[in-house]
Amino acid sequence: MAEVVIATSNPWYLELVSMVFLFFLVFGMSGTVDPVSLKGQLRNYKAIGCGLLLQFILLPFIGFLCVRTFLLPAPLGLTLLIVTSSPGGSYSNWWCSIFNASLSLSVTMTAISTVLSTVFLPLNLLIYANLAFSDNIISELKWGAMFLSLALVCLAIGLGLYGSYRSKKNGANSYRYQRICNKLGNASGICLVIFSFVISSLDPKGQIWNRSATFYLSIASPCLIGVIISTIISSSFKLPKPERVTVSVECCYQNVGIAQSIAISMFTGPDLADAIGVPLYYGFVEAFVLGIYCVICWKVGWTKAPRDEKFCVVVGTNYESELAEMRDEGQEVIYGMEVRG
């Protein structure tokens, strides 16, 4: 049977819309962060070190084990390795924001991991692809789309943090700026989710509803295993509970857009149809699993939001910004509570 060649590029305007939503999502989440909290997080060596260990060592290794355990073919296996080696997913900031984990730590880790990804992503791929497959298919990778996505995230983080820093000098306007950025980031995140779902559902390459049980189990396993192990490890580091939530989310929430771009540039025909489903399905899994995980952590008191507050209030309020404002007013604060001193 002749190979069916599927187009390897999307219309430019679709990619542009996606990048605009991505930029404002990252910009909004970064602008929400209080500069004082960020400065403190840069010295939070234990949490950052734990998070980077989980992102660059644990999850890529789990991905490799899944590829070998389920004997995935090259299109599926290589794409899964790319997914598990691509930290810096911007939705991690969004989840940490709406469920009130440590957003400042999340943005700090996203910034650091995005920069380090330029080294560790190709390094992990080089190691695990050569261990998993006999053919040296790593030479076929095209890195342009990957580095463009990483550069966009770095730019958005830098501009968002700079805006927050500048607004801090304006006194009372600082928290107004952060609240506006928080709403902008949340709105952009919702728009990007809807946009991605609509585009993928219209594209026959991205259909994932008629796959084998092995496909669903193998692609979901890294996220499921990762969130459990990362919670155990972050707890063993005795991190504050909101930081444990952030570290676990950062470990498992991957930049699936990078994997989609590389898959489109690498594969054609049936191989592309197989490969493109991996990041799409992993994206659904990570959103579902980590969404439930964040709700559970909120209800057991592991976030900065009061666990007895209404759900709609929690997801619509940035408690980290409010707590920073209380500290500036000389009030002692405990997660979601105020103690006047």
PyMOL commands that set and color helices and strands:
alter all, ss='L'
color gray80, all
select helices_A, chain A and resi 12-32+35-42+45-69+74-84+91-98+103-132+137-140+144-168+173-202+204-206+213-236+241-252+256-266+269-299+311-316+319-328
alter helices_A, ss='H'
color red, helices_A
select strands_A, chain A and resi 332-334+337-339
alter strands_A, ss='S'
color yellow, strands_A
deselect
rebuild
show_as cartoon
